[in-house]
Amino acid sequence: MSFEEDDRAVLHDEHSEFDGETGTVTQVMETMFGDATYTVTFEEGQESGVPEDALEPATE
C-alpha cells in the first residue's frame, strides 16, 4: 500500500526511537529506483527515509 501526505501511519522499525508510534506522513519521495520513501512526523520529532514496508495504516 502506498501512502499520501497527511495519511496517519504506524512505524515498525526496531532501530527507530519512534517504533510502534503513530505519526503523519509529511513528505513522499521517490527514489531513483521508483520506490517511495516517506518522512513521518511524530509528536516528539520526525523520521525520514522510511520505506513503505516499515509503515502500516493507522486505525485510530
C-alpha positions in Angstrom: 0.0 0.0 0.0 1.3 3.4 -0.8 0.8 6.4 1.4 -0.1 10.0 0.6 0.8 13.2 2.5 -1.4 13.7 5.7 -2.0 9.9 6.0 -1.7 8.6 9.5 0.6 5.6 9.8 2.3 3.3 12.4 6.0 2.9 12.1 7.6 -0.5 12.6 11.4 -0.1 12.8 13.1 -1.7 15.8 16.1 0.7 15.3 13.9 3.8 15.5 13.1 5.7 18.7 9.6 6.0 17.2 9.0 2.3 16.7 5.3 1.4 17.3 4.2 5.1 17.3 1.6 6.7 15.1 2.6 9.7 13.0 1.6 11.7 10.0 3.2 11.3 6.6 4.5 14.8 5.7 6.6 14.0 2.6 6.6 11.4 -0.1 9.9 11.0 -2.0 10.5 8.7 -5.0 13.9 7.0 -5.2 15.8 6.6 -8.5 14.6 3.0 -8.5 11.0 4.1 -8.5 10.3 3.1 -4.8 8.7 5.6 -2.4 10.2 6.6 0.9 8.5 8.8 3.4 9.0 11.4 6.1 6.8 10.8 9.0 6.3 13.4 11.8 5.5 12.3 15.4 4.7 14.4 18.5 8.4 14.2 19.6 10.1 14.5 16.2 10.3 13.0 12.7 11.8 10.1 10.8 13.0 10.5 7.2 13.7 7.9 4.5 11.1 5.4 5.9 10.4 2.6 3.4 6.9 1.6 2.6 7.2 -1.8 4.2 8.0 -0.2 7.6 4.6 1.5 7.7 1.1 0.3 8.2 -2.1 2.4 8.1 -3.2 3.8 11.5 -6.6 2.6 12.7 -7.3 5.5 15.0 
